[in-house]
Amino acid sequence: MTPYTDMSECRRLLSHGSRSFYIASHFLPRALRESASGLYAFCRIADDLVDLGDDPRQALVTLHQRLNQIYDGRPENHPIDRVLSQIVIDHKLPRGLLDALLEGFEWDTEGRDYHTLAEVCDYGARVAGTVGVMMAVLMGVKDHATLARAADLGVAMQLTNICRDVGEDARAGRLYLPRDLMQEAGVDPEAFLRNPVPSPQLTQVLKKLLAEAERRYQLADEGIRQLPRGCRPGILAARRLYAEIGQTVVDNNYDSISQRAVVSRARKIQILIGLIRGPAAAPEYMLEPCATENQFLIDAIPHTEDWQRPSRPRDFSAKAEWMLELFMVMKERDEMAIHGQPQERD
């Protein structure tokens, strides 16, 4: 096996990924596409092993063992492990970020309840904030303020996911809406799980989550302006395409039970054309402190001189001009658990 053939396997997994992320990927530099697709591939197989396997807890043990070998420089004889091992070396990717992602998967296997919005964001930090920070690291971002905004973007996307998938999740016996907010609005969480139906009371809860997502998207916009110039269009595309999913939930009168929010192709084209104009400058957002639930991700970033040095990722391609397909900020991880098989994604 060669680095190129290993990366081909990563691209194959990418081809089944999110349509929004796939579209956004075309606006990223080639070197980042390669590293990001390798990172995505590991996240994808980890998700599949936990959600689709017969023994999720053993799958998590196995995944931690595979990470041990990757960080020891002796990856399993598997193309995705070999590629991730090289990404870890090239980008000095902190182990704590991948461990945090697996912790989020573990919370799913435990069937954890989330009572407050802060607890939902704790979960979002693990399954999505991690991806935002890791992507920023792959871009060469070193400063903590920009990394904090990357984590905000990941959590915003996860809140959007939760609002879009509330009906599918409930029918699968999962509830990610804050139970306290549901009860305050007059929705009994257990009754909702037994019979999920749209209601004005549920709309109140979804409005609060989408408002928090929008607040974090606004914070993330200034972080995107701090990224290397060649990386900005791809991340901005992903941010705007994903935020539009939340807007589609609104346009559907907050009914995420009987229908799924899907952004039309025409609207996606409009959004991509709009990338010509980036977000307005708001430097004060960079002064916003890191969200409490995201701080442990920033703490996982080393402060050493060696880590601060710029890194040069290697070329996995057979030819320098090869266009690799990629994954961008976060995969919609819950669909595999709900449907039991890959679903065409937005």
Disulfide bonds with the S-S distance in Angstrom:
none
